[in-house]
Amino acid sequence: MAENVRAIKRRIGNIEDIRQITKAMNAIAMTKLTRMKRRLEPARPYVAALESFIAALLAQGAEVSHPLLADNGSTAVGVLALNADRGLCGRFQGEINRKAEEVVTRDGGKILAGGEKARAHFSTQRGIEILRAYTHLYEEPSIQAARRIARDAIDLYTAGEIGKLVVVGMEFVSDLAQRLVTVDLLPIRVAPAGGEAIVEPGDAAEMLAIALPLYLEGKIFGLLLETKTSEHAIRRQAMKNATDNADDLLTVLTRFYHKARQQSITREIADIVGGAEALRE
């Protein structure tokens, strides 16, 4: 009985240590989530404005064209999986890897692995080629990281290694809701629409050559922010759930500990009383 009491006490101590870790990680994830939400808020209208500008340029005339707007003849599909570099983020990494693998299997695609979790997963999958790997590149999303990914995508597309680029990531809806999304990035599909773009005749094609890579960078940057914000939200929820589970387990084990300790004390008292009665006789 005494050994049972000590075992329960050791387990309580272990769970208390784990609870301290999950509670600290919950606080860290909350801080990062708040910071990412502040960055995401102004980024959304920026990406929308870029798309409106491209639509206005395309509305200038039928002669406006660019290689990133047209099919390049390749049937290969590149799938950019925007996953995490670290774990302990609940359903996040599994959902993104499964969706990316589904698209690759369905379309016979190749992987651009974003994050260590995507690289590690797809490096073990037979028949799936990893074209690029971006590990520890966008832990803090930046336009420089988006530019590197965009340039690689443009190079692969213009070289004909891929004929389509699909991004698998997450859209941040709220702290408790994140939506898995797939976005087609290449070739760029933007419907022409009237806007405020004032361009000299004949300059639309030149402007488009400058604006389309910037648009692609902006779209990728927006997806990085959305996905990273979702990652922090899911990690915060996972750590909160782990802390709550630890609290529940501590409550149950503390009750068992007191019960086992009381039984041990009662048995010791009974042994003492029995010994005293035996001595009297």
KEKE-3310 file (N, C-alpha, C; in steps of 0.2 Angstrom, whole numbers, plus 5000, padded with zeros to 4 digits):
npx = (5004:5010:5019:5011:5005:5016:5019:5008:5010:5022:5018:5008:5017:5024:5014:5011:5023:5022:5011:5015:5023:5014:5006:5014:5018:5005:5003:5014:5010:4998:5003:5011:5000:4992:5001:5003:4990:4988:4997:4991:4979:4981:4987:4978:4969:4979:4983:4971:4970:4981:4977:4966:4972:4980:4969:4963:4974:4974:4962:4965:4967:4966:4978:4986:4997:5006:5019:5016:5002:4998:4995:5008:5010:5014:5010:5013:5010:5014:5014:5013:5015:5011:5017:5022:5037:5039:5032:5018:5006:4993:4980:4985:4997:4995:4983:4987:4997:4990:4981:4989:4995:4985:4981:4993:4993:4982:4983:4995:5007:5021:5031:5033:5040:5035:5041:5048:5040:5033:5043:5049:5039:5036:5048:5048:5039:5036:5038:5035:5041:5051:5053:5057:5062:5058:5063:5062:5060:5050:5046:5044:5034:5039:5041:5052:5054:5042:5046:5057:5050:5041:5050:5056:5045:5041:5052:5052:5040:5042:5052:5045:5044:5034:5017:5007:5003:4999:4993:4993:4986:4981:4966:4964:4950:4945:4949:4945:4942:4948:4951:4955:4963:4965:4974:4975:4989:4997:4995:4992:4976:4966:4952:4948:4944:4937:4945:4955:4968:4978:4986:4997:4995:5000:5009:5004:5008:5021:5020:5013:5022:5030:5021:5015:5025:5026:5013:5011:5021:5014:5002:5007:5014:5002:4996:5006:5005:4991:4992:5002:4996:4985:4991:4997:4985:4979:4989:4989:4976:4978:4987:4980:4970:4978:4982:4970:4966:4977:4974:4962:4966:4975:4966:4958:4969:4974:4963:4963:4975:4974:4964:4971:4981:4974:4969:4980:4985:4974:4975:4988:4985:4976:4984:4992:4983:4979:4991:4993:4982:4985:4997:4991:4984)
npy = (4994:5006:5008:5010:5022:5030:5029:5035:5048:5051:5051:5061:5072:5072:5075:5088:5094:5093:5100:5113:5116:5115:5125:5136:5136:5138:5151:5157:5154:5161:5175:5175:5173:5184:5194:5190:5192:5205:5209:5202:5209:5222:5216:5209:5219:5224:5213:5212:5224:5223:5213:5219:5230:5222:5217:5229:5232:5222:5225:5234:5231:5219:5216:5214:5204:5190:5178:5172:5172:5164:5147:5135:5123:5112:5098:5095:5096:5108:5107:5117:5115:5123:5121:5118:5122:5117:5106:5100:5106:5102:5097:5103:5101:5088:5089:5098:5091:5079:5084:5090:5079:5072:5080:5079:5065:5064:5072:5069:5076:5087:5091:5106:5109:5116:5121:5111:5100:5097:5094:5083:5073:5071:5067:5054:5048:5037:5039:5052:5068:5080:5096:5108:5114:5122:5126:5132:5145:5154:5156:5168:5176:5185:5197:5195:5181:5177:5182:5174:5161:5164:5168:5156:5148:5155:5153:5139:5137:5145:5137:5126:5115:5114:5115:5121:5129:5125:5130:5124:5128:5137:5146:5160:5161:5164:5164:5151:5145:5139:5137:5125:5127:5127:5135:5141:5147:5148:5145:5163:5169:5181:5190:5202:5219:5235:5249:5260:5261:5271:5271:5274:5272:5257:5254:5245:5232:5232:5237:5227:5216:5220:5221:5208:5198:5205:5204:5190:5188:5195:5188:5175:5180:5184:5172:5165:5173:5170:5156:5155:5162:5154:5142:5146:5149:5136:5129:5136:5132:5118:5117:5123:5114:5103:5107:5109:5095:5090:5096:5090:5077:5078:5081:5069:5060:5066:5064:5050:5048:5053:5045:5032:5035:5037:5024:5017:5023:5019:5005:5004:5009:4999:4988:4991:4992:4979:4973:4978:4972:4959:4958:4961:4950)
npz = (5000:5004:4994:4983:4986:4986:4972:4966:4971:4964:4951:4951:4953:4941:4932:4936:4933:4919:4916:4920:4909:4898:4901:4901:4887:4881:4885:4878:4865:4864:4865:4853:4844:4845:4841:4827:4823:4823:4812:4802:4799:4792:4781:4773:4766:4758:4749:4743:4736:4727:4719:4713:4706:4697:4690:4684:4676:4667:4661:4651:4638:4624:4620:4630:4638:4647:4651:4664:4664:4655:4650:4651:4644:4651:4661:4674:4691:4704:4721:4735:4751:4765:4779:4797:4806:4819:4831:4841:4838:4837:4826:4815:4807:4802:4795:4784:4778:4774:4765:4755:4751:4746:4735:4727:4724:4717:4706:4701:4706:4711:4725:4734:4749:4763:4778:4791:4795:4784:4775:4782:4782:4768:4763:4766:4758:4746:4728:4727:4723:4729:4725:4730:4747:4761:4775:4791:4786:4786:4800:4806:4797:4782:4769:4762:4763:4756:4744:4740:4739:4729:4718:4716:4712:4700:4692:4691:4684:4672:4667:4664:4672:4681:4677:4684:4700:4716:4731:4748:4762:4777:4781:4792:4802:4815:4833:4836:4825:4810:4793:4781:4766:4748:4736:4719:4711:4700:4683:4684:4687:4685:4684:4671:4676:4678:4685:4695:4689:4680:4665:4652:4635:4628:4638:4647:4646:4650:4663:4668:4668:4678:4689:4690:4696:4709:4713:4714:4725:4735:4736:4741:4753:4760:4762:4769:4781:4785:4787:4796:4807:4809:4813:4826:4833:4833:4840:4852:4857:4858:4868:4878:4880:4884:4896:4903:4903:4911:4923:4926:4927:4938:4948:4949:4952:4964:4972:4973:4978:4991:4996:4995:5004:5016:5018:5020:5032:5040:5039:5046:5058:5062:5063:5073:5084:5084:5087:5100:5107:5106:5114:5127:5129)
capx = (5000:5014:5022:5005:5004:5022:5019:5003:5013:5027:5014:5006:5023:5026:5009:5012:5028:5019:5006:5018:5026:5009:5003:5019:5017:4999:5004:5018:5006:4993:5007:5012:4994:4990:5005:5001:4983:4990:5000:4987:4974:4982:4989:4972:4967:4985:4983:4965:4972:4986:4973:4962:4977:4981:4963:4963:4979:4971:4956:4967:4966:4967:4985:4990:4999:5012:5020:5013:4995:4996:4997:5015:5010:5016:5005:5015:5007:5017:5010:5016:5012:5014:5017:5025:5043:5039:5026:5013:5001:4986:4978:4987:5002:4992:4978:4990:5001:4985:4978:4994:4997:4979:4982:4999:4991:4976:4985:5002:5011:5027:5030:5037:5039:5036:5041:5051:5035:5031:5049:5050:5034:5036:5054:5047:5034:5038:5035:5033:5047:5052:5056:5060:5061:5058:5063:5064:5061:5044:5043:5041:5033:5042:5040:5058:5052:5038:5049:5061:5046:5038:5055:5057:5039:5041:5058:5049:5034:5044:5056:5041:5045:5027:5012:5002:5005:4993:4996:4989:4987:4975:4964:4962:4944:4944:4954:4943:4940:4953:4949:4960:4962:4969:4973:4978:4993:5000:4995:4988:4970:4963:4947:4949:4939:4938:4948:4958:4974:4979:4992:4998:4994:5006:5013:5001:5012:5027:5018:5011:5029:5033:5016:5013:5029:5024:5006:5013:5024:5009:4998:5011:5015:4996:4995:5010:5002:4985:4993:5005:4991:4981:4996:4997:4979:4978:4994:4986:4970:4980:4990:4975:4967:4982:4983:4964:4967:4981:4970:4957:4969:4977:4960:4957:4974:4974:4958:4966:4981:4971:4961:4976:4985:4969:4968:4987:4985:4969:4978:4993:4982:4973:4990:4995:4978:4979:4997:4992:4977:4989:5001:4987:4982)
capy = (5000:5012:5009:5012:5029:5034:5029:5040:5054:5053:5053:5068:5077:5072:5078:5095:5097:5094:5106:5120:5117:5116:5132:5141:5136:5141:5159:5160:5154:5167:5181:5175:5174:5191:5198:5188:5195:5212:5209:5200:5213:5226:5213:5207:5224:5225:5208:5213:5230:5221:5209:5225:5233:5218:5217:5235:5232:5217:5228:5239:5229:5212:5215:5213:5197:5189:5171:5170:5172:5159:5140:5134:5117:5107:5095:5093:5101:5109:5108:5120:5114:5127:5117:5121:5119:5114:5102:5102:5111:5098:5095:5108:5098:5082:5091:5101:5085:5075:5088:5091:5072:5070:5084:5076:5059:5065:5076:5067:5082:5087:5095:5111:5107:5122:5119:5105:5095:5094:5090:5076:5069:5069:5064:5047:5045:5034:5041:5060:5071:5086:5101:5113:5113:5129:5124:5138:5151:5159:5156:5174:5177:5191:5198:5192:5174:5176:5183:5168:5156:5167:5167:5148:5146:5158:5149:5132:5138:5147:5132:5121:5110:5113:5119:5123:5129:5125:5131:5121:5131:5138:5153:5161:5164:5166:5160:5145:5142:5139:5133:5122:5130:5126:5141:5140:5153:5149:5152:5168:5169:5187:5193:5209:5223:5242:5251:5266:5261:5275:5268:5276:5267:5253:5253:5241:5226:5234:5237:5220:5213:5222:5220:5201:5195:5208:5201:5183:5189:5197:5182:5171:5183:5184:5165:5164:5176:5167:5150:5155:5164:5148:5138:5148:5148:5129:5127:5138:5128:5112:5118:5124:5107:5099:5110:5107:5088:5089:5098:5085:5071:5080:5081:5062:5057:5068:5060:5043:5048:5054:5038:5027:5037:5036:5017:5015:5025:5015:4999:5004:5009:4992:4983:4993:4990:4972:4971:4979:4967:4953:4959:4961:4943)
capz = (5000:5004:4987:4979:4988:4983:4965:4964:4972:4959:4945:4952:4952:4934:4928:4938:4928:4912:4916:4920:4902:4893:4903:4898:4880:4880:4886:4872:4859:4864:4863:4846:4840:4846:4836:4821:4821:4821:4806:4797:4798:4787:4775:4769:4761:4753:4744:4739:4732:4722:4714:4710:4702:4691:4686:4681:4670:4662:4657:4647:4631:4623:4618:4636:4640:4650:4652:4670:4663:4650:4651:4648:4641:4656:4664:4680:4696:4710:4727:4740:4757:4770:4786:4802:4808:4826:4833:4847:4836:4836:4820:4810:4802:4799:4790:4779:4775:4771:4759:4750:4748:4742:4728:4723:4722:4712:4700:4699:4707:4715:4732:4737:4756:4767:4785:4793:4796:4777:4772:4785:4780:4761:4761:4767:4754:4739:4722:4728:4722:4732:4721:4735:4754:4764:4782:4796:4782:4788:4807:4806:4790:4779:4762:4759:4763:4751:4738:4738:4736:4722:4713:4714:4708:4693:4689:4689:4679:4666:4664:4662:4677:4683:4673:4689:4706:4720:4738:4753:4769:4781:4782:4799:4803:4822:4837:4837:4818:4805:4787:4777:4759:4743:4731:4713:4711:4694:4680:4687:4685:4688:4679:4670:4679:4678:4691:4695:4686:4674:4661:4645:4629:4626:4644:4651:4646:4654:4670:4670:4669:4685:4694:4692:4702:4715:4715:4717:4731:4740:4738:4745:4759:4763:4763:4775:4787:4787:4789:4803:4812:4811:4817:4833:4836:4835:4845:4859:4859:4860:4874:4883:4881:4887:4903:4906:4904:4916:4929:4927:4929:4944:4953:4950:4956:4971:4976:4974:4983:4998:4998:4997:5010:5022:5018:5022:5039:5043:5040:5051:5065:5064:5064:5080:5089:5084:5091:5107:5109:5106:5120:5133:5130)
cpx = (5004:5017:5017:5005:5010:5022:5014:5006:5018:5023:5011:5011:5024:5021:5009:5017:5026:5015:5009:5021:5020:5006:5007:5018:5011:5000:5009:5014:5001:4997:5008:5006:4992:4994:5004:4995:4984:4993:4996:4981:4975:4985:4984:4970:4973:4985:4977:4967:4977:4981:4968:4966:4978:4975:4962:4968:4976:4965:4958:4966:4968:4974:4989:4991:5005:5013:5016:5005:4993:4998:5004:5015:5012:5010:5006:5012:5012:5013:5014:5013:5015:5012:5021:5032:5044:5032:5022:5008:4994:4985:4981:4992:4999:4987:4981:4994:4996:4982:4983:4995:4991:4979:4987:4997:4986:4979:4992:5007:5017:5027:5035:5035:5040:5036:5045:5046:5033:5037:5050:5045:5035:5042:5053:5042:5037:5034:5033:5040:5046:5056:5060:5058:5062:5058:5066:5065:5055:5041:5041:5040:5035:5041:5047:5057:5048:5041:5053:5056:5043:5043:5056:5051:5039:5047:5055:5044:5037:5049:5052:5041:5038:5023:5006:5005:4999:4996:4991:4991:4981:4973:4962:4955:4943:4949:4952:4941:4945:4951:4955:4958:4967:4968:4978:4982:4995:4997:4991:4982:4966:4958:4948:4943:4941:4941:4951:4965:4974:4986:4992:4997:5000:5010:5010:5005:5018:5025:5016:5017:5031:5028:5015:5018:5027:5017:5007:5016:5019:5004:5001:5012:5008:4994:4999:5007:4996:4987:4997:5001:4987:4985:4996:4991:4977:4983:4991:4981:4973:4983:4985:4971:4971:4983:4976:4964:4971:4978:4965:4960:4972:4972:4959:4963:4975:4969:4960:4971:4979:4968:4966:4980:4980:4969:4975:4987:4980:4972:4984:4990:4979:4978:4992:4990:4978:4985:4996:4987:4981:4994:4997:4985:4988)
cpy = (5006:5013:5012:5020:5033:5034:5034:5047:5056:5055:5060:5073:5077:5076:5086:5098:5098:5099:5113:5121:5119:5123:5137:5142:5139:5149:5161:5160:5160:5174:5181:5176:5181:5196:5197:5191:5202:5213:5207:5205:5218:5223:5211:5212:5225:5220:5210:5219:5228:5217:5214:5228:5229:5217:5223:5235:5228:5220:5233:5238:5222:5211:5213:5206:5196:5181:5168:5169:5167:5152:5139:5127:5111:5104:5093:5099:5101:5110:5111:5119:5118:5124:5121:5118:5116:5110:5104:5107:5107:5096:5098:5104:5092:5084:5094:5095:5081:5078:5088:5084:5070:5074:5081:5070:5059:5067:5074:5073:5081:5092:5100:5111:5113:5120:5112:5099:5092:5091:5083:5071:5066:5066:5056:5044:5043:5037:5049:5063:5078:5091:5106:5112:5120:5128:5130:5144:5156:5158:5162:5177:5184:5191:5195:5184:5173:5177:5177:5163:5158:5166:5160:5146:5149:5154:5142:5132:5140:5142:5126:5115:5109:5117:5122:5123:5129:5125:5128:5124:5132:5145:5154:5164:5167:5162:5153:5141:5144:5135:5131:5124:5127:5132:5140:5147:5154:5143:5157:5169:5175:5189:5200:5213:5230:5244:5258:5267:5265:5274:5271:5270:5263:5251:5248:5234:5226:5234:5231:5215:5214:5220:5213:5198:5198:5205:5194:5183:5190:5192:5177:5173:5183:5177:5163:5166:5172:5160:5150:5157:5158:5143:5140:5148:5141:5127:5130:5134:5121:5112:5119:5118:5103:5101:5108:5099:5087:5091:5093:5079:5072:5079:5074:5059:5059:5065:5053:5043:5049:5048:5033:5028:5035:5028:5014:5017:5020:5008:4999:5005:5002:4987:4985:4991:4982:4969:4972:4974:4960:4953:4958:4953:4939)
cpz = (5000:4997:4982:4980:4985:4975:4962:4965:4967:4952:4945:4951:4945:4930:4930:4934:4921:4911:4916:4913:4898:4895:4900:4890:4877:4880:4880:4866:4858:4862:4856:4842:4840:4841:4829:4818:4819:4814:4800:4795:4792:4780:4770:4764:4756:4748:4740:4734:4726:4717:4710:4704:4696:4687:4681:4675:4665:4658:4652:4640:4630:4622:4624:4638:4644:4651:4659:4670:4659:4652:4648:4644:4645:4659:4672:4685:4702:4716:4733:4746:4763:4777:4791:4803:4815:4827:4838:4845:4834:4829:4814:4805:4799:4794:4783:4775:4771:4765:4754:4747:4744:4735:4724:4720:4716:4705:4698:4700:4710:4720:4732:4745:4760:4774:4786:4793:4789:4774:4775:4783:4773:4759:4762:4763:4747:4733:4722:4728:4725:4728:4725:4742:4757:4772:4786:4792:4784:4795:4809:4799:4787:4772:4759:4758:4757:4744:4735:4736:4730:4717:4711:4710:4701:4689:4686:4684:4672:4663:4662:4666:4680:4678:4678:4696:4711:4727:4743:4760:4773:4781:4789:4799:4810:4826:4838:4830:4813:4799:4783:4770:4754:4738:4725:4712:4703:4689:4684:4684:4688:4682:4678:4673:4679:4685:4690:4692:4679:4671:4654:4640:4628:4632:4649:4652:4650:4661:4672:4672:4676:4690:4696:4697:4708:4718:4718:4724:4737:4741:4742:4752:4763:4766:4769:4781:4789:4790:4796:4808:4814:4815:4825:4836:4838:4840:4852:4861:4861:4866:4880:4885:4885:4895:4906:4908:4910:4923:4931:4930:4936:4950:4954:4954:4963:4975:4978:4979:4990:5001:5000:5003:5016:5023:5022:5030:5043:5045:5045:5058:5067:5066:5071:5085:5089:5088:5098:5110:5110:5113:5126:5134:5132)
residu = (MET:ALA:GLU:ASN:VAL:ARG:ALA:ILE:LYS:ARG:ARG:ILE:GLY:ASN:ILE:GLU:ASP:ILE:ARG:GLN:ILE:THR:LYS:ALA:MET:ASN:ALA:ILE:ALA:MET:THR:LYS:LEU:THR:ARG:MET:LYS:ARG:ARG:LEU:GLU:PRO:ALA:ARG:PRO:TYR:VAL:ALA:ALA:LEU:GLU:SER:PHE:ILE:ALA:ALA:LEU:LEU:ALA:GLN:GLY:ALA:GLU:VAL:SER:HIS:PRO:LEU:LEU:ALA:ASP:ASN:GLY:SER:THR:ALA:VAL:GLY:VAL:LEU:ALA:LEU:ASN:ALA:ASP:ARG:GLY:LEU:CYS:GLY:ARG:PHE:GLN:GLY:GLU:ILE:ASN:ARG:LYS:ALA:GLU:GLU:VAL:VAL:THR:ARG:ASP:GLY:GLY:LYS:ILE:LEU:ALA:GLY:GLY:GLU:LYS:ALA:ARG:ALA:HIS:PHE:SER:THR:GLN:ARG:GLY:ILE:GLU:ILE:LEU:ARG:ALA:TYR:THR:HIS:LEU:TYR:GLU:GLU:PRO:SER:ILE:GLN:ALA:ALA:ARG:ARG:ILE:ALA:ARG:ASP:ALA:ILE:ASP:LEU:TYR:THR:ALA:GLY:GLU:ILE:GLY:LYS:LEU:VAL:VAL:VAL:GLY:MET:GLU:PHE:VAL:SER:ASP:LEU:ALA:GLN:ARG:LEU:VAL:THR:VAL:ASP:LEU:LEU:PRO:ILE:ARG:VAL:ALA:PRO:ALA:GLY:GLY:GLU:ALA:ILE:VAL:GLU:PRO:GLY:ASP:ALA:ALA:GLU:MET:LEU:ALA:ILE:ALA:LEU:PRO:LEU:TYR:LEU:GLU:GLY:LYS:ILE:PHE:GLY:LEU:LEU:LEU:GLU:THR:LYS:THR:SER:GLU:HIS:ALA:ILE:ARG:ARG:GLN:ALA:MET:LYS:ASN:ALA:THR:ASP:ASN:ALA:ASP:ASP:LEU:LEU:THR:VAL:LEU:THR:ARG:PHE:TYR:HIS:LYS:ALA:ARG:GLN:GLN:SER:ILE:THR:ARG:GLU:ILE:ALA:ASP:ILE:VAL:GLY:GLY:ALA:GLU:ALA:LEU:ARG:GLU)
# end
